[in-house]
Every structure is written in C-alpha cells, then in structure tokens.
Amino acid sequence: MKGRTDVVVGVQWGDEGKGRVVDALAAKAGVVARYQGGANAGHTVVVEDEKYVFHLLPSGILYPDKTCIIGNGVVLDPDTLFEEIDGLTARGKKLARLIISNATHIVMPYHKQLDKLAESARSEGHKIGTTGRGIGPCYTDKFQRVGIRAEDLVNPDVLRDKLELNIKLKNEIFTKIYGAQPLDFDEIYSTALAWGKRIKPLLGDTFLILNDAVNSGQNILFEGAQATLLDIDHGTYPFVTSSSACAGGACTGTGFGPSGIDRVIGVMKAYCTRVGAGPFPTEDDGPTGETLRTNGGEFGATTGRPRRCGWCDLVTADYAVKVNGLSGIALTKLDVLSGFDTIEICTSYEINGEIRKNFPSSTAELAKARPIYEELPGWHDDISSCRKFEDLPQEAQDYVRFIEARTGVPVLLIGVGADRDDTIMRGL
C-alpha cells in the first residue's frame, strides 16, 4: 500500500504559519521534504512553550523517528544549516535523519555580497525588500549554469574549477560595477572545502529516497517556503522571491512526479500580512493594523522587521486555490481576531471603477485595487483552549464557514494559538 503525499503551501505573502502546520501533520508522516527557497524563510514551531525558528531545516526535524529532506530546489547556506543543527543539539534535542540532495545549490559568500550591493543600488521606488541572504544571486547562477552544487563541495577538483570561473566573473562585477574589493579565491575555496567535509555524510539521491518511502507505505509532507503571492511566476512580480513557491515547485524541487501528489494544503492566516515592498490591497496603517501586529506578534522570523497587516483577502485566497489546486485550507491565527466587535473580509476589488472578483495578473493593476469588504460579527472569547470546531463561538464558526463558501475549499485545520497542541483538526 502506498503512502499519502501532501504538499503544504502558503496562500498569501508568506508567514502564514506553514512551520506549525507541517509540524502538526508530521506526526503521521515518515518523511518531510523542503522543496524550494533558502535561509530567507523563517518557519516557527512552538513545542511545550519552547520556540524554534527554522530557516533551512524542514519543520519535521524535531521528530527523531522521521526523515527530513532538503531538496534540489532549495538554495543552501551551509553556515546557517550548521548553526541550526548545532543550536538544536545544544538544546538537547534529538533530530530527525537529515538528507540533502546532491543537486542542491550552495549559497556562496559572494551571493550575499551581491544581494546587498544590488539592493543598495536600486532607487527607492524599485527596492524589493530582499533579506540579503544571497537567494536571488544563487538562483541566478543556477540558471546561468555556473552554480556550485552540494555534490561539488565534496569534489575538490570540480570545486576548484567552478570556483575559479565564478571568482573571475564576480570580480568583474564587484570591481567594475560596484567599486567593491575583489574576492579572495583561497579564502572562499578553503571555506567551501570545510563545508564539504561536514556535509558529505548528509548527501544523497533524495528523489530515490522519496519514491522508495512512498512505495513502502510512508506518508510524505512536502514543505514550501514563502508563498503563492511571492512565487517567481505567479506572485506579485517583481516583489517576489526567486523560486517556485507554489505547489508545482514540490515536484521540480524534489524530483517527485506530479501524479504521485494526493493533496495540496494551503496555509492562510485569518487575516493578511506582508513583509517588504509591493502592493497589499487590504493593508491597514491605522489602529486595526497595529492591533493585528501586536496581538499576532507580526515581526519577521528571519529579519525581525514589523510586518504590514490587514484584513483577510479572499480574492487572493481564491487565486491561490486555482494556482495550486488546493484540496483544503489550514487556517492559522484565528485566535488573533478575538476581541474585535466586527471583522472585515475582502471579497472583491474595485480597480479603475470596475468591480473585480478575480486577482489581476498585472502588479500595476493590483497596486490600484481598492478592497471591497463584507462585514461579519466578531467575538471576544478566548478560543485558545478550543479543540473541536463546535467549541468555537458561533461567530468564529461563521467566519470559517464564510471562507469555505467563498473559496469552495474546506478548512481542514484551524490554529487557535502558537503551540503545537493549539489546533483544531477537521479532516487532516
């Protein structure tokens, strides 16, 4: 009997709580596989009042009986990876078995430098709000076919050849375009060799491991970073990440065939947030936005930046349903809405005098969008102890049903607090 395969993907602009959802679902999975992005992600998991933030490690890493995979679609910063592993070990945690794809591309020191230099060179209206982690430049090298992969770190001769070419190319950019100091080959080569010695036992053909696992009856969770509206193709370009954050990225980012995917679970907050630049129709700069930010602890797990906050946007949710082929929704942070007399929820846009129910493909059009809200009654109860849907106040139940009716997708999980156990399961 084959195992079940689920893809967990963000519905909005990231920070929806994918880490806690993956952690909750991992109990029934044998393998958790991260399929794209890099250390610009920040997936937060709270277990027994202890907080963990994972930038590269899959969110199932705290289950010692599981296998965690970093797929070929990820760009890997070895320093961040080792820091995360060492940090968990120092806290006395037993970790899942970790395997890294041989084909995973490596974020080199010059990628981070290029990221920061390029962002600094952009004029104020054209900054994209990069985290400066070298993600974009690493993906650029990947598609220019000069990237350094994990397998190269354990082959000194191949590494030398590839690095010599990269240093030559990058020094032209550093010195002639940015007026920066040239790179030192020996220093970077030595650093990369040291990475290789530590990473070698973790490398493997992860696509084979995934296929063998599902054929042996194990369930697999594919974990995405960032979210639909940050996808390089389907997001609010150019204010996006540099990888395929939608559900399709699970296949290209791991080598697992699309016909083997059983369900796609979209994670969305009960309200909306965004970090960095780009259009955000339901953003609230007033007291409501500040209340959501304060009550929801809306500060970036990776950067610490305060997140932009606003009401839930079902136009974007409907778009994510279609782009990802969502089977169900995991609705997080419903508890943050407790205390509002009324709750607004966006069901359409007004753009240039026209009412639009569909998400515009043009970012310029989206920037002009004025949200049209429907108002629902709020609630004041503390719902953090609720473990059944029927335990929620009627107004909270109605809010969830409203989302289901407008998206046409069932809400299968509801987060009512930050801890692993603060969850209502409705079909997962």
DRENDO-1510 file (C-alpha; in Angstrom, 1 decimal, always signed):
<recs>
REC; n; res; u; v; w
REC; 1; MET; +0.0; +0.0; +0.0 .
REC; 2; LYS; +1.4; +3.4; -1.0 .
REC; 3; GLY; +1.7; +6.2; +1.5 .
REC; 4; ARG; -0.1; +9.5; +1.2 .
REC; 5; THR; +1.6; +12.6; -0.2 .
REC; 6; ASP; +0.7; +16.1; +0.9 .
REC; 7; VAL; +2.1; +19.5; -0.3 .
REC; 8; VAL; +1.9; +22.3; +2.2 .
REC; 9; VAL; +2.0; +25.7; +0.5 .
REC; 10; GLY; +1.4; +29.3; +1.6 .
REC; 11; VAL; -1.7; +31.0; +0.3 .
REC; 12; GLN; -0.8; +34.7; +0.9 .
REC; 13; TRP; +2.5; +36.6; +1.1 .
REC; 14; GLY; +4.3; +34.2; +3.5 .
REC; 15; ASP; +4.4; +34.0; +7.3 .
REC; 16; GLU; +1.1; +32.1; +7.4 .
REC; 17; GLY; +2.3; +29.5; +9.8 .
REC; 18; LYS; +3.5; +26.8; +7.5 .
REC; 19; GLY; +6.0; +25.6; +10.0 .
REC; 20; ARG; +3.5; +24.9; +12.7 .
REC; 21; VAL; +1.1; +23.2; +10.2 .
REC; 22; VAL; +3.9; +20.9; +8.9 .
REC; 23; ASP; +5.0; +20.2; +12.5 .
REC; 24; ALA; +1.4; +19.2; +13.4 .
REC; 25; LEU; +1.0; +17.0; +10.3 .
REC; 26; ALA; +4.4; +15.4; +10.6 .
REC; 27; ALA; +3.2; +13.2; +13.4 .
REC; 28; LYS; +1.6; +11.0; +10.7 .
REC; 29; ALA; +4.3; +11.3; +8.1 .
REC; 30; GLY; +7.5; +9.4; +7.6 .
REC; 31; VAL; +9.3; +12.0; +5.5 .
REC; 32; VAL; +9.2; +15.8; +5.5 .
REC; 33; ALA; +10.8; +17.4; +2.4 .
REC; 34; ARG; +11.6; +21.1; +1.9 .
REC; 35; TYR; +11.4; +21.8; -1.8 .
REC; 36; GLN; +12.5; +25.5; -2.5 .
REC; 37; GLY; +13.7; +28.7; -1.1 .
REC; 38; GLY; +16.6; +29.2; +1.2 .
REC; 39; ALA; +17.6; +30.8; +4.5 .
REC; 40; ASN; +15.3; +33.7; +3.7 .
REC; 41; ALA; +12.5; +31.5; +5.1 .
REC; 42; GLY; +11.6; +31.5; +8.7 .
REC; 43; HIS; +9.3; +28.7; +9.8 .
REC; 44; THR; +8.3; +29.0; +13.5 .
REC; 45; VAL; +7.3; +26.0; +15.6 .
REC; 46; VAL; +6.4; +26.1; +19.3 .
REC; 47; VAL; +6.5; +22.9; +21.3 .
REC; 48; GLU; +5.8; +22.8; +25.1 .
REC; 49; ASP; +6.3; +26.6; +25.3 .
REC; 50; GLU; +9.7; +26.3; +23.5 .
REC; 51; LYS; +10.1; +28.4; +20.3 .
REC; 52; TYR; +12.1; +27.1; +17.3 .
REC; 53; VAL; +12.7; +29.1; +14.1 .
REC; 54; PHE; +13.9; +27.0; +11.1 .
REC; 55; HIS; +15.4; +28.8; +8.1 .
REC; 56; LEU; +16.6; +25.7; +6.3 .
REC; 57; LEU; +15.8; +22.6; +8.3 .
REC; 58; PRO; +12.4; +21.1; +7.4 .
REC; 59; SER; +9.8; +21.7; +10.2 .
REC; 60; GLY; +9.6; +18.0; +10.9 .
REC; 61; ILE; +13.2; +18.0; +12.3 .
REC; 62; LEU; +12.0; +17.8; +15.9 .
REC; 63; TYR; +10.6; +14.2; +15.3 .
REC; 64; PRO; +13.6; +11.9; +15.8 .
REC; 65; ASP; +11.9; +9.0; +14.1 .
REC; 66; LYS; +11.3; +10.9; +10.8 .
REC; 67; THR; +13.4; +11.5; +7.8 .
REC; 68; CYS; +13.8; +15.2; +6.7 .
REC; 69; ILE; +15.0; +16.1; +3.2 .
REC; 70; ILE; +16.4; +19.3; +1.7 .
REC; 71; GLY; +15.5; +19.0; -2.0 .
REC; 72; ASN; +17.3; +20.1; -5.1 .
REC; 73; GLY; +15.1; +23.2; -5.4 .
REC; 74; VAL; +16.5; +24.7; -2.2 .
REC; 75; VAL; +19.5; +27.0; -2.2 .
REC; 76; LEU; +21.5; +26.0; +0.8 .
REC; 77; ASP; +23.6; +28.3; +3.1 .
REC; 78; PRO; +25.9; +25.8; +4.9 .
REC; 79; ASP; +26.7; +28.2; +7.7 .
REC; 80; THR; +23.0; +28.7; +8.5 .
REC; 81; LEU; +22.4; +25.0; +8.3 .
REC; 82; PHE; +25.2; +24.0; +10.7 .
REC; 83; GLU; +24.2; +26.8; +13.0 .
REC; 84; GLU; +20.6; +25.5; +13.2 .
REC; 85; ILE; +21.8; +21.9; +13.7 .
REC; 86; ASP; +24.3; +22.9; +16.4 .
REC; 87; GLY; +21.7; +25.1; +18.1 .
REC; 88; LEU; +19.2; +22.3; +18.4 .
REC; 89; THR; +21.9; +19.8; +19.6 .
REC; 90; ALA; +23.0; +22.3; +22.3 .
REC; 91; ARG; +19.4; +22.4; +23.5 .
REC; 92; GLY; +19.5; +18.6; +23.9 .
REC; 93; LYS; +17.2; +17.8; +21.0 .
REC; 94; LYS; +17.2; +14.5; +19.2 .
REC; 95; LEU; +16.7; +15.3; +15.5 .
REC; 96; ALA; +15.2; +13.5; +12.5 .
REC; 97; ARG; +17.5; +11.9; +10.0 .
REC; 98; LEU; +18.6; +14.6; +7.6 .
REC; 99; ILE; +19.4; +14.1; +3.9 .
REC; 100; ILE; +20.4; +16.8; +1.4 .
REC; 101; SER; +20.1; +16.4; -2.3 .
REC; 102; ASN; +23.4; +16.2; -4.2 .
REC; 103; ALA; +21.9; +18.7; -6.6 .
REC; 104; THR; +21.1; +21.4; -4.0 .
REC; 105; HIS; +22.8; +24.6; -5.0 .
REC; 106; ILE; +25.0; +26.3; -2.5 .
REC; 107; VAL; +24.8; +30.0; -1.4 .
REC; 108; MET; +28.3; +31.3; -1.5 .
REC; 109; PRO; +29.7; +34.3; +0.3 .
REC; 110; TYR; +29.7; +36.4; -2.9 .
REC; 111; HIS; +26.0; +35.7; -3.4 .
REC; 112; LYS; +25.2; +37.5; -0.1 .
REC; 113; GLN; +27.5; +40.4; -1.0 .
REC; 114; LEU; +25.9; +40.8; -4.5 .
REC; 115; ASP; +22.4; +40.7; -2.9 .
REC; 116; LYS; +23.1; +43.6; -0.6 .
REC; 117; LEU; +25.0; +45.6; -3.3 .
REC; 118; ALA; +22.3; +45.2; -5.8 .
REC; 119; GLU; +19.6; +46.2; -3.3 .
REC; 120; SER; +21.6; +49.3; -2.3 .
REC; 121; ALA; +22.0; +50.3; -5.9 .
REC; 122; ARG; +18.2; +50.3; -6.6 .
REC; 123; SER; +16.4; +53.6; -6.3 .
REC; 124; GLU; +13.9; +53.9; -3.5 .
REC; 125; GLY; +10.8; +53.1; -5.6 .
REC; 126; HIS; +12.5; +49.9; -7.0 .
REC; 127; LYS; +13.8; +48.2; -3.9 .
REC; 128; ILE; +12.3; +44.8; -3.5 .
REC; 129; GLY; +12.9; +44.3; +0.2 .
REC; 130; THR; +15.4; +41.4; -0.1 .
REC; 131; THR; +16.6; +39.8; +3.1 .
REC; 132; GLY; +20.2; +40.0; +1.8 .
REC; 133; ARG; +20.7; +36.2; +2.3 .
REC; 134; GLY; +22.0; +35.7; -1.3 .
REC; 135; ILE; +19.0; +33.8; -2.5 .
REC; 136; GLY; +18.4; +35.6; -5.8 .
REC; 137; PRO; +22.1; +35.7; -6.9 .
REC; 138; CYS; +22.4; +32.0; -6.1 .
REC; 139; TYR; +19.3; +31.1; -8.2 .
REC; 140; THR; +20.7; +33.4; -10.9 .
REC; 141; ASP; +23.9; +31.3; -11.0 .
REC; 142; LYS; +21.9; +28.2; -11.1 .
REC; 143; PHE; +20.0; +29.3; -14.2 .
REC; 144; GLN; +23.2; +30.7; -15.8 .
REC; 145; ARG; +24.6; +27.2; -15.3 .
REC; 146; VAL; +27.6; +28.3; -13.3 .
REC; 147; GLY; +26.2; +27.4; -9.8 .
REC; 148; ILE; +28.0; +25.3; -7.2 .
REC; 149; ARG; +26.0; +22.3; -6.0 .
REC; 150; ALA; +26.3; +20.3; -2.8 .
REC; 151; GLU; +28.0; +17.5; -4.7 .
REC; 152; ASP; +30.8; +19.9; -5.8 .
REC; 153; LEU; +31.7; +20.6; -2.2 .
REC; 154; VAL; +33.0; +17.0; -1.8 .
REC; 155; ASN; +34.9; +17.0; -5.1 .
REC; 156; PRO; +37.9; +19.4; -4.6 .
REC; 157; ASP; +39.0; +19.4; -8.3 .
REC; 158; VAL; +35.5; +20.2; -9.6 .
REC; 159; LEU; +35.0; +22.7; -6.9 .
REC; 160; ARG; +38.3; +24.5; -7.8 .
REC; 161; ASP; +37.3; +24.7; -11.5 .
REC; 162; LYS; +33.9; +26.0; -10.8 .
REC; 163; LEU; +35.0; +28.4; -8.2 .
REC; 164; GLU; +37.8; +29.8; -10.3 .
REC; 165; LEU; +35.3; +30.7; -13.0 .
REC; 166; ASN; +32.9; +32.2; -10.5 .
REC; 167; ILE; +35.6; +34.3; -8.8 .
REC; 168; LYS; +36.7; +35.7; -12.2 .
REC; 169; LEU; +33.1; +36.6; -13.2 .
REC; 170; LYS; +32.1; +38.0; -9.9 .
REC; 171; ASN; +35.3; +40.1; -9.5 .
REC; 172; GLU; +34.4; +41.9; -12.8 .
REC; 173; ILE; +31.1; +42.8; -11.2 .
REC; 174; PHE; +32.4; +43.7; -7.8 .
REC; 175; THR; +35.2; +46.0; -9.0 .
REC; 176; LYS; +33.8; +47.5; -12.2 .
REC; 177; ILE; +30.1; +47.9; -11.4 .
REC; 178; TYR; +30.0; +48.4; -7.6 .
REC; 179; GLY; +33.6; +49.6; -7.0 .
REC; 180; ALA; +34.0; +47.0; -4.3 .
REC; 181; GLN; +37.0; +45.0; -3.3 .
REC; 182; PRO; +37.8; +41.8; -5.3 .
REC; 183; LEU; +37.1; +38.4; -3.8 .
REC; 184; ASP; +39.9; +36.2; -2.5 .
REC; 185; PHE; +39.9; +32.7; -4.1 .
REC; 186; ASP; +41.9; +30.9; -1.5 .
REC; 187; GLU; +39.7; +32.1; +1.4 .
REC; 188; ILE; +36.4; +31.1; -0.3 .
REC; 189; TYR; +37.9; +27.8; -1.5 .
REC; 190; SER; +39.1; +26.9; +2.0 .
REC; 191; THR; +35.7; +27.7; +3.4 .
REC; 192; ALA; +33.9; +25.6; +0.8 .
REC; 193; LEU; +36.2; +22.6; +1.4 .
REC; 194; ALA; +35.4; +22.8; +5.1 .
REC; 195; TRP; +31.7; +22.8; +4.4 .
REC; 196; GLY; +32.2; +19.7; +2.2 .
REC; 197; LYS; +33.8; +17.7; +4.9 .
REC; 198; ARG; +30.8; +18.3; +7.2 .
REC; 199; ILE; +28.1; +18.0; +4.6 .
REC; 200; LYS; +29.3; +14.8; +3.0 .
REC; 201; PRO; +27.6; +12.3; +5.3 .
REC; 202; LEU; +24.3; +14.1; +4.7 .
REC; 203; LEU; +24.2; +13.9; +0.9 .
REC; 204; GLY; +22.1; +11.5; -1.0 .
REC; 205; ASP; +19.9; +10.9; -4.1 .
REC; 206; THR; +16.8; +12.3; -2.4 .
REC; 207; PHE; +14.4; +11.6; -5.3 .
REC; 208; LEU; +15.1; +7.9; -4.9 .
REC; 209; ILE; +14.5; +8.1; -1.1 .
REC; 210; LEU; +11.2; +9.9; -1.6 .
REC; 211; ASN; +10.0; +7.3; -4.1 .
REC; 212; ASP; +11.1; +4.4; -2.0 .
REC; 213; ALA; +9.4; +5.9; +1.0 .
REC; 214; VAL; +6.0; +6.3; -0.5 .
REC; 215; ASN; +6.1; +2.9; -2.2 .
REC; 216; SER; +6.9; +1.4; +1.2 .
REC; 217; GLY; +3.8; +2.9; +2.7 .
REC; 218; GLN; +5.2; +6.0; +4.4 .
REC; 219; ASN; +3.4; +9.4; +4.2 .
REC; 220; ILE; +5.3; +12.3; +2.8 .
REC; 221; LEU; +4.9; +16.0; +3.5 .
REC; 222; PHE; +6.3; +18.5; +1.0 .
REC; 223; GLU; +7.1; +21.8; +2.7 .
REC; 224; GLY; +7.2; +25.0; +0.7 .
REC; 225; ALA; +8.8; +28.3; +1.8 .
REC; 226; GLN; +7.4; +31.8; +1.2 .
REC; 227; ALA; +4.0; +31.6; -0.5 .
REC; 228; THR; +1.8; +31.8; -3.6 .
REC; 229; LEU; +1.9; +35.6; -4.0 .
REC; 230; LEU; +5.7; +35.5; -3.7 .
REC; 231; ASP; +6.2; +32.9; -6.4 .
REC; 232; ILE; +8.6; +33.9; -9.1 .
REC; 233; ASP; +6.0; +33.2; -11.8 .
REC; 234; HIS; +2.6; +33.6; -10.1 .
REC; 235; GLY; +3.3; +36.2; -7.5 .
REC; 236; THR; +3.2; +40.0; -7.4 .
REC; 237; TYR; +6.3; +40.4; -9.6 .
REC; 238; PRO; +8.9; +41.9; -9.2 .
REC; 239; PHE; +8.1; +41.9; -5.4 .
REC; 240; VAL; +8.6; +38.2; -5.2 .
REC; 241; THR; +11.1; +35.6; -4.2 .
REC; 242; SER; +13.4; +33.8; -6.7 .
REC; 243; SER; +11.9; +30.3; -6.6 .
REC; 244; SER; +8.7; +28.4; -7.4 .
REC; 245; ALA; +6.8; +28.7; -4.1 .
REC; 246; CYS; +3.6; +27.3; -5.5 .
REC; 247; ALA; +2.6; +23.6; -5.2 .
REC; 248; GLY; +4.2; +22.7; -8.6 .
REC; 249; GLY; +7.6; +23.6; -7.1 .
REC; 250; ALA; +7.2; +20.4; -4.9 .
REC; 251; CYS; +7.8; +18.3; -8.0 .
REC; 252; THR; +10.5; +20.3; -9.7 .
REC; 253; GLY; +12.2; +20.9; -6.3 .
REC; 254; THR; +12.4; +17.2; -5.3 .
REC; 255; GLY; +12.1; +15.1; -8.4 .
REC; 256; PHE; +8.8; +13.6; -7.3 .
REC; 257; GLY; +6.3; +13.1; -10.1 .
REC; 258; PRO; +3.1; +15.2; -10.1 .
REC; 259; SER; +0.8; +12.1; -10.5 .
REC; 260; GLY; +2.0; +11.0; -7.1 .
REC; 261; ILE; +0.7; +14.0; -5.2 .
REC; 262; ASP; -2.5; +13.3; -3.3 .
REC; 263; ARG; -3.4; +16.6; -1.6 .
REC; 264; VAL; -2.4; +20.2; -1.6 .
REC; 265; ILE; -3.0; +22.0; +1.7 .
REC; 266; GLY; -2.9; +25.8; +1.6 .
REC; 267; VAL; -1.9; +27.6; +4.8 .
REC; 268; MET; -3.5; +31.0; +5.3 .
REC; 269; LYS; -3.9; +33.4; +8.2 .
REC; 270; ALA; -7.3; +34.5; +9.4 .
REC; 271; TYR; -6.0; +38.0; +8.3 .
REC; 272; CYS; -3.2; +39.1; +6.0 .
REC; 273; THR; +0.4; +40.2; +6.4 .
REC; 274; ARG; +3.2; +41.1; +4.1 .
REC; 275; VAL; +6.9; +41.9; +4.6 .
REC; 276; GLY; +8.8; +44.1; +2.3 .
REC; 277; ALA; +7.7; +46.2; -0.7 .
REC; 278; GLY; +4.8; +45.5; -3.1 .
REC; 279; PRO; +1.1; +46.0; -3.4 .
REC; 280; PHE; -1.1; +44.9; -0.5 .
REC; 281; PRO; -4.8; +45.8; -1.1 .
REC; 282; THR; -6.1; +45.2; +2.4 .
REC; 283; GLU; -3.2; +46.8; +4.3 .
REC; 284; ASP; -4.4; +48.8; +7.3 .
REC; 285; ASP; -2.0; +51.6; +8.5 .
REC; 286; GLY; -4.3; +52.5; +11.4 .
REC; 287; PRO; -5.3; +51.1; +14.8 .
REC; 288; THR; -6.6; +47.8; +13.3 .
REC; 289; GLY; -3.4; +47.0; +11.6 .
REC; 290; GLU; -1.4; +47.8; +14.8 .
REC; 291; THR; -3.7; +45.6; +16.8 .
REC; 292; LEU; -3.2; +42.7; +14.4 .
REC; 293; ARG; +0.5; +43.3; +14.5 .
REC; 294; THR; +0.7; +43.4; +18.3 .
REC; 295; ASN; -1.7; +40.5; +19.0 .
REC; 296; GLY; -0.3; +38.4; +16.3 .
REC; 297; GLY; +3.4; +39.0; +17.1 .
REC; 298; GLU; +3.9; +40.1; +13.5 .
REC; 299; PHE; +7.6; +40.6; +13.2 .
REC; 300; GLY; +9.7; +38.7; +10.7 .
REC; 301; ALA; +11.2; +35.4; +11.9 .
REC; 302; THR; +14.2; +35.9; +9.6 .
REC; 303; THR; +14.6; +39.7; +9.6 .
REC; 304; GLY; +12.7; +40.9; +12.7 .
REC; 305; ARG; +11.0; +43.5; +10.5 .
REC; 306; PRO; +7.5; +44.5; +11.5 .
REC; 307; ARG; +5.0; +43.0; +9.1 .
REC; 308; ARG; +2.4; +45.0; +7.3 .
REC; 309; CYS; -1.0; +43.9; +8.4 .
REC; 310; GLY; -4.6; +44.0; +7.2 .
REC; 311; TRP; -7.9; +42.1; +6.9 .
REC; 312; CYS; -8.3; +38.7; +5.2 .
REC; 313; ASP; -8.4; +38.9; +1.4 .
REC; 314; LEU; -10.4; +36.2; -0.3 .
REC; 315; VAL; -9.6; +37.4; -3.8 .
REC; 316; THR; -6.0; +36.3; -3.2 .
REC; 317; ALA; -7.2; +33.1; -1.5 .
REC; 318; ASP; -9.4; +32.2; -4.5 .
REC; 319; TYR; -6.4; +32.8; -6.7 .
REC; 320; ALA; -4.2; +30.5; -4.6 .
REC; 321; VAL; -6.9; +27.8; -4.7 .
REC; 322; LYS; -6.7; +27.9; -8.5 .
REC; 323; VAL; -3.0; +28.2; -9.0 .
REC; 324; ASN; -2.2; +25.4; -6.5 .
REC; 325; GLY; -5.2; +23.2; -7.0 .
REC; 326; LEU; -5.8; +23.3; -3.3 .
REC; 327; SER; -7.6; +20.4; -1.6 .
REC; 328; GLY; -8.0; +22.1; +1.7 .
REC; 329; ILE; -7.0; +25.1; +3.8 .
REC; 330; ALA; -5.2; +25.2; +7.1 .
REC; 331; LEU; -6.4; +28.5; +8.7 .
REC; 332; THR; -4.0; +29.8; +11.3 .
REC; 333; LYS; -4.1; +32.5; +14.0 .
REC; 334; LEU; -7.9; +32.6; +14.2 .
REC; 335; ASP; -7.3; +33.5; +17.9 .
REC; 336; VAL; -5.7; +36.8; +16.9 .
REC; 337; LEU; -9.2; +38.0; +15.7 .
REC; 338; SER; -10.7; +37.6; +19.2 .
REC; 339; GLY; -11.6; +41.0; +20.6 .
REC; 340; PHE; -13.0; +42.7; +17.5 .
REC; 341; ASP; -16.6; +43.8; +17.6 .
REC; 342; THR; -16.8; +43.4; +13.8 .
REC; 343; ILE; -14.4; +41.8; +11.3 .
REC; 344; GLU; -14.0; +42.9; +7.7 .
REC; 345; ILE; -13.2; +40.4; +5.0 .
REC; 346; CYS; -12.3; +41.4; +1.4 .
REC; 347; THR; -14.4; +39.7; -1.3 .
REC; 348; SER; -13.6; +41.8; -4.4 .
REC; 349; TYR; -11.6; +44.7; -5.7 .
REC; 350; GLU; -12.5; +48.0; -7.3 .
REC; 351; ILE; -9.9; +48.8; -10.0 .
REC; 352; ASN; -10.4; +51.9; -12.1 .
REC; 353; GLY; -14.1; +52.0; -11.3 .
REC; 354; GLU; -14.6; +48.3; -12.2 .
REC; 355; ILE; -15.6; +45.6; -9.7 .
REC; 356; ARG; -13.2; +42.7; -10.0 .
REC; 357; LYS; -13.6; +39.3; -8.2 .
REC; 358; ASN; -10.5; +37.8; -9.9 .
REC; 359; PHE; -7.0; +38.5; -8.9 .
REC; 360; PRO; -5.3; +40.7; -11.5 .
REC; 361; SER; -2.2; +39.4; -13.3 .
REC; 362; SER; -0.8; +42.9; -13.5 .
REC; 363; THR; +1.0; +44.1; -10.4 .
REC; 364; ALA; +0.4; +47.7; -11.6 .
REC; 365; GLU; -3.3; +47.0; -11.6 .
REC; 366; LEU; -3.1; +45.4; -8.2 .
REC; 367; ALA; -1.5; +48.5; -6.8 .
REC; 368; LYS; -4.6; +50.4; -7.8 .
REC; 369; ALA; -7.0; +47.9; -6.2 .
REC; 370; ARG; -9.4; +49.2; -3.5 .
REC; 371; PRO; -10.7; +46.3; -1.4 .
REC; 372; ILE; -14.5; +45.8; -1.1 .
REC; 373; TYR; -15.3; +44.3; +2.3 .
REC; 374; GLU; -18.2; +42.4; +3.8 .
REC; 375; GLU; -18.6; +42.8; +7.5 .
REC; 376; LEU; -19.1; +39.9; +9.9 .
REC; 377; PRO; -19.8; +39.9; +13.6 .
REC; 378; GLY; -16.7; +39.4; +15.8 .
REC; 379; TRP; -16.2; +37.6; +19.1 .
REC; 380; HIS; -14.5; +38.3; +22.4 .
REC; 381; ASP; -14.0; +34.8; +23.8 .
REC; 382; ASP; -10.5; +33.4; +24.4 .
REC; 383; ILE; -10.5; +30.4; +21.9 .
REC; 384; SER; -7.0; +29.1; +22.6 .
REC; 385; SER; -8.4; +26.1; +24.6 .
REC; 386; CYS; -10.8; +25.0; +21.8 .
REC; 387; ARG; -10.0; +21.7; +20.3 .
REC; 388; LYS; -13.3; +21.0; +18.4 .
REC; 389; PHE; -14.9; +23.2; +15.9 .
REC; 390; GLU; -18.1; +23.1; +17.9 .
REC; 391; ASP; -16.2; +24.6; +20.8 .
REC; 392; LEU; -15.6; +27.9; +18.9 .
REC; 393; PRO; -18.0; +30.8; +19.4 .
REC; 394; GLN; -20.8; +30.8; +16.8 .
REC; 395; GLU; -19.3; +34.0; +15.2 .
REC; 396; ALA; -15.9; +32.3; +14.8 .
REC; 397; GLN; -17.6; +29.2; +13.2 .
REC; 398; ASP; -19.5; +31.5; +10.9 .
REC; 399; TYR; -16.2; +33.2; +9.9 .
REC; 400; VAL; -14.6; +29.9; +9.0 .
REC; 401; ARG; -17.7; +28.8; +7.0 .
REC; 402; PHE; -17.7; +32.1; +5.1 .
REC; 403; ILE; -14.2; +31.4; +4.0 .
REC; 404; GLU; -15.1; +27.9; +2.9 .
REC; 405; ALA; -18.1; +29.1; +1.0 .
REC; 406; ARG; -16.3; +31.8; -0.9 .
REC; 407; THR; -13.2; +29.7; -1.8 .
REC; 408; GLY; -15.0; +26.4; -2.4 .
REC; 409; VAL; -12.4; +24.6; -0.3 .
REC; 410; PRO; -12.8; +23.0; +3.1 .
REC; 411; VAL; -10.9; +24.3; +6.1 .
REC; 412; LEU; -9.3; +21.2; +7.5 .
REC; 413; LEU; -7.2; +22.7; +10.3 .
REC; 414; ILE; -7.6; +25.7; +12.5 .
REC; 415; GLY; -4.8; +27.2; +14.6 .
REC; 416; VAL; -6.1; +28.8; +17.8 .
REC; 417; GLY; -2.7; +29.5; +19.4 .
REC; 418; ALA; +1.1; +29.3; +18.8 .
REC; 419; ASP; +1.7; +25.9; +20.5 .
REC; 420; ARG; +1.8; +22.6; +18.6 .
REC; 421; ASP; -1.4; +21.5; +20.5 .
REC; 422; ASP; -3.3; +24.7; +19.9 .
REC; 423; THR; -5.0; +23.1; +16.9 .
REC; 424; ILE; -8.5; +22.0; +15.8 .
REC; 425; MET; -8.3; +19.2; +13.3 .
REC; 426; ARG; -11.2; +18.9; +10.8 .
REC; 427; GLY; -10.0; +16.2; +8.4 .
REC; 428; LEU; -6.3; +16.1; +8.3 .
</recs>
